[in-house]
Amino acid sequence: MEQIKICPDCACEYYAYVKSCADCGVDLLTQEENKRLQEERQRCMEQALRDQVIIRKGDLRWMHELYTVLIDAGIPCSINTGEGCTSKCCGDTHQLMVSSHDAEKAQKRIETYHTEIHPELRASQEMSRQGKCPACASPVSSDTTQCPDCGLILLIIE
């Protein structure tokens, strides 16, 4: 029998010569590789977190997406439901939690994920490093808060 390959994300099966999933775009795995990956994901999801810290807050859909990114990277995490605002207009917020010793690695993986799903961020960051406005390419200094030509807010001060 010919070996089949499986998408680790959606579990679709493909002929052995196919390299990546038509729907997800991820590399396909043999049945054995997929089984090991799924077992590792399960171990990572079940691992207890010590000294938990919040690394992101937001709606459940976004927190679940980031949760999947971290689990796939082998970083144990969990999602907790926090209280909504005191006037109850915002609903519940969800918190993505990791162990304190994994926080830096998790932050870096999330930043990498942001640039993967928004490739324009990389170009924008490069223009900023070159002293140019990311929107109109006008020269700006590093301490400029708003582009004098197009009005883009460059620096947010809290």
N, C-alpha and C positions, 0 to 999 in steps of 0.2 A: 504494500500500500504506500502511496506517495505521501510524504510528510506535508502536513498543512501548517500554515502560520496563522497566528491569532493577533488581533489588535488588542493591546493591553488596556486601552481605554473603553472601547465599545464592545469588545469580545466577538467582533465579526471574524469569520474564518475566510482564509484566502489560500490559493494554490501556493506551493512552496517558492515559485519563482517571483512572486509579487513581493516588492520590497517595503511598501508603506500603505497604510490604510487610506482608501479613497475618501472616506468621510472625515477622519480625524487628522490625517497627514502624519501620524507618528509611525516610527519603524515597527514592523511586525516582528513577532517572536515565535519561536517554536513552542510546541505545547509545554515542554519541560521548562523553558525559559519563562514562559508566561506563568506557569504554576509557581515557580520560585519567586517571581516578582509579586504575585498576588499574596503569597504567604508573607513576604517581607512587608508589604503594605499593611496587611492585617496586624502583624506584630507591632508595627509603628503606630497604628491607630489604637491598639490596646495598651501601649506602654503608658505607665503612670507618669504624670508630670510632677516634678519637684520644683519648688520655688517658682511658681508660675508668675509670668509677667504678661501684661496685655501689650500686643504689638500692633494691633489694628482694631478699630471699632467701625461698625457700619451695618448695613442691612444684611439679612441672612444670606441672600443669594451671593453677594460679593464675598462675604466671609467664608462661605462654603467653597467658592472658587479658589480663594487663597489657601484654604485648608487643603484642598486637593493638590495644589502646587507644592505645598510644604511636605505633605505625606509622600508624594512622588519623589521628592528630593531626599527622603529618609529623615525628615525632621518631625519628631512627634509633636502634635499640637491638639488643641481642642477648641470648641466653640462654646461660649457661655452666653446666656441671655442676661443682659443687665436691665436695670430699671430705665424706663423712658424718662422724659423730662418731667419736672414736677407739675406742669400744667396738663400733662397727658396728651399733648397735641402731636408728639413725635412718635409715639409707639415705643416699643422696646428696641433697644440697640443691642447688637450682638458683638461679642468680644472674641477676637482670635488670641488664644493663649499659647505660649510656649514656655519651656523651662528657661530660667534665666541664663544658663550656660549655652543655650541654643539661640538666644535672642539676636545676636549679631549676625549669625549665619542665616537666620530666618529673614531678617531685614534685607540682607544682600540678595537672597533668592527672590524676595518679593520685588525689589528694585529691578532685578534682571528680568523678571516676568513682565513688569510694566513696560520695559523697553522692547520686549518681544511682541507684546500685543499693541504697542504704540511706537512703531519704529521712528516716527517723526520726533519723538523725544530726544533721541540720540543726535539727530541733526540740529535740533534746537539747542541742546547742551553744548555742542561743538561750536555753534555760532556765538553763544554767550562767552565761551572760553576765548574766542578770538576777538572779543570786544565789539560784537555786532548785535543789533537787535534781531531776535529770531524771526520776527514778522516781516520787517522791511529791509534788514541788513544795514541799517544806518549805524555809524560808529557810536558806541555808548561806553561810558566808563563803568568800572566795576561797582561803584557806589550809586549809580543812577537808579532811581526807583521807577521812572516812567520814561519811555522813549520820547524824545522831543519831536520826532517826525510823525510817528503813527499813533502815539498815545498808549502803546502796550504797557501794562504794568509789569515791570521787570523784577521788582523786589517787594515782597510783602513783609511789612513790619507789624508785628503783633504787640 
